Structure formats: structure tokens, C-alpha cells
Amino acid sequence: MDHTLNDIRAAEQKGREIIEETGKEKDVFLNKARQDSMSEIMAVKKGIDSHKDHVIADERRKIIKAQEELKIRTKKEVSALDEKARKNLSKAEDFIIKKFEEEVKK
């Protein structure tokens, strides 16, 4: 009977050791899983940041191009308005002189 009791105690001890070792292995696996998931999250975040920077740079280039096109169009419109104003100024001068001469003749 002592032999059976010793076998039972040994089996219980072996079971406790297995449970303890399994707990340690579980902790190791969980820690590795946490590290792997954090590494994956950081890699994805880095990819997102890189993509975001690329999109922002593209949009900046588009805005700068649109600004340059707007400047060119505006300069052309200003030149056209300036030319029109010069022509109208000449007509206005002629009109004023004509009216002045008409008033002088009266």
C-alpha cells in the first residue's frame, strides 16, 4: 500500500510539474504573441503613415499646380482688362475733347 501511495504522490507531483511547466509555456507563448502583434501593428502604422505622407505630398503638388495655373490665368485677365482700359481711356479722352469743343462753340 505504501508503494501505491508513493506512486500516487509521485503522479500528483508529476501532474503539478506538468501544470506548472504548461503555465510557463503559456506565458512564453502569450508574450511572444503580444510582441508579434505589436510588431505587426507598428508595421501597419508605419505603412499607413507612409501612405498618408505620399497622399499629402500629391495633394500639395496638385494645389501648387492649380495655384500656378490660376496665377497665369489671372495675369492674362489683368492684361486683357488693362488693354481694354487703355482703349477706353483713349475713347474717353476723345469724347471729353469733343464735348469740350461743342461747349466752347456754343
C-alpha positions in Angstrom: 0.0 0.0 0.0 2.9 2.4 0.7 4.1 1.7 -2.7 0.8 2.6 -4.2 0.6 5.8 -2.1 4.1 6.7 -3.2 3.1 6.2 -6.8 0.0 8.4 -6.3 2.1 11.1 -4.7 4.7 10.9 -7.5 1.9 11.0 -10.1 0.4 14.1 -8.3 3.8 15.7 -8.2 4.4 15.0 -11.8 0.9 16.4 -12.6 1.8 19.6 -10.7 5.1 19.9 -12.6 3.3 19.4 -15.9 0.7 22.0 -15.0 3.5 24.5 -13.8 5.5 23.9 -17.0 2.4 24.3 -19.2 1.7 27.6 -17.4 5.2 28.8 -18.1 4.9 27.7 -21.7 1.6 29.5 -22.0 3.1 32.7 -20.6 6.0 32.4 -23.1 3.5 31.9 -26.0 1.4 34.8 -24.8 4.4 37.1 -24.5 5.5 36.2 -28.0 2.1 36.7 -29.4 1.9 40.2 -27.8 5.3 41.1 -29.2 4.4 39.8 -32.6 1.1 41.6 -32.6 2.8 44.9 -31.5 5.4 44.4 -34.3 2.6 43.9 -36.8 0.7 46.9 -35.5 3.8 49.1 -35.8 4.5 47.9 -39.3 0.9 48.6 -40.4 1.0 52.0 -38.7 4.3 52.8 -40.5 2.7 51.8 -43.8 -0.3 54.0 -43.1 1.9 56.9 -42.2 3.9 56.5 -45.3 0.8 56.3 -47.5 -0.7 59.4 -45.7 2.6 61.3 -46.3 2.5 60.3 -50.0 -1.1 61.3 -50.4 -0.5 64.7 -48.7 2.6 65.3 -50.9 0.5 64.5 -54.1 -2.3 66.9 -52.9 0.3 69.6 -52.2 1.7 69.2 -55.7 -1.8 69.5 -57.2 -2.6 72.6 -55.1 0.7 74.3 -56.2 -0.1 73.4 -59.9 -3.6 74.8 -59.5 -2.2 78.0 -57.9 0.3 78.4 -60.8 -2.4 77.9 -63.4 -4.6 80.4 -61.5 -1.8 83.0 -61.5 -1.2 82.6 -65.2 -5.0 83.0 -65.9 -5.2 86.0 -63.6 -2.3 87.7 -65.3 -3.9 87.2 -68.7 -7.2 88.5 -67.5 -5.4 91.5 -65.9 -3.5 92.2 -69.1 -6.7 92.0 -71.1 -8.5 94.3 -68.7 -5.5 96.7 -68.8 -5.6 96.8 -72.6 -9.3 97.3 -72.7 -8.9 100.2 -70.1 -6.3 101.8 -72.3 -8.6 101.6 -75.4 -11.5 103.0 -73.4 -9.3 105.8 -72.0 -8.4 106.9 -75.5 -12.1 106.9 -76.4 -13.0 108.7 -73.2 -10.4 111.4 -74.0 -11.8 111.8 -77.4 -15.3 112.1 -76.1 -14.3 114.7 -73.5 -12.4 116.8 -76.1 -15.4 116.6 -78.4 -17.8 117.6 -75.7 -15.5 120.4 -74.6 -15.2 121.7 -78.2 -19.0 121.6 -78.5 -19.4 123.6 -75.3 -16.8 126.1 -76.5 -18.6 126.6 -79.8 -21.9 127.5 -78.1 
